[in-house]
Structures are given as C-alpha cells and as structure tokens.
C-alpha cells in the first residue's frame, strides 16, 4: 500500500514541477518545439500518401463539415 502512495506522490510532484517549466519557457524553445511537431507531421503525411491534404477542399486533410 505504501508503494502505491509513494508512486502517486511521485507522479503528482512530477506534474506540478512541469507546469512552471512550460509556462516559463522562452519563445525560442516554443519555436523549436513547433518546428519538431511540423517535421513529425510531414513525416507522417509521407507515410500515408493516400490521405493527402490536397484531396480535401479545406486543405486540412479532414472531410468537410456538414452544414
């Protein structure tokens, strides 16, 4: 039972310590993260060419919303 409590406290502490780090990051770190996410997105698009963004009228690769 005590190992469960210790594990829970550890996870809560980790979550609480990551909040300030996210809020206090500099703009360059945020820009770098966006660059990495865009690269990952491009790689995933290349792996699934059947679902290209050009096939949809919205350009998002998603089907159009019903109106």
N, C-alpha and C positions, 0 to 999 in steps of 0.2 A: 504494500500500500504506500509506503514512504517513497518508493522509486517512482510511482505514478505522480505523487505530489512534486517531487524534485523535477521530473520531466515537464510537468505543467508549468512550474515556476520558471524553468529554463526557457521554455517556448514563449511565455509571456514577456520575460525580460528581453529576449531577442527582438520580439515585435516592438516593444516600447523603445528600444535603442535604435531601431531602423527608422522610426518616424522622424526624429530630428535630422538624421543624415540625409533623408530625402528632401526635407524642407530647406536645408542649408546648403545644398549642392550649388555649385556655380553654374552659370549658363553654359560654359564650355563642356562640362560634364553632361549636361542635358542634351546639348547638340551632338555629342559623341554617341549618346545612347540612341538618339533618333536616327543617326547615321547607321548604326548597327541594326536597328529594327528595320530600316528601309532595305538594307542589304539582305537580311533574312527573308523579308517579304519577296524580294526579287528572286532569290534562290528558290523559294517555294513556288513561285509562279513558273519558273523554268522547269521544275519537276512535274508540274501539272499543266502542260500546254493546252489541254482540252478545255480549260476554264479560263481563257484569257480575258483580260479586262476590255478588249476591243469588241467582244461579242455582245456586250450589253449597251443599251443606249445611254445608261447613266455613267458608264466608264468605271464603275466600281467593281465589276465582275459579279454583281448580285442581280437577281431578276428585278425588274421594275416593280415598284409598289403599286398595289391595286388602288384605284381611285373610286 
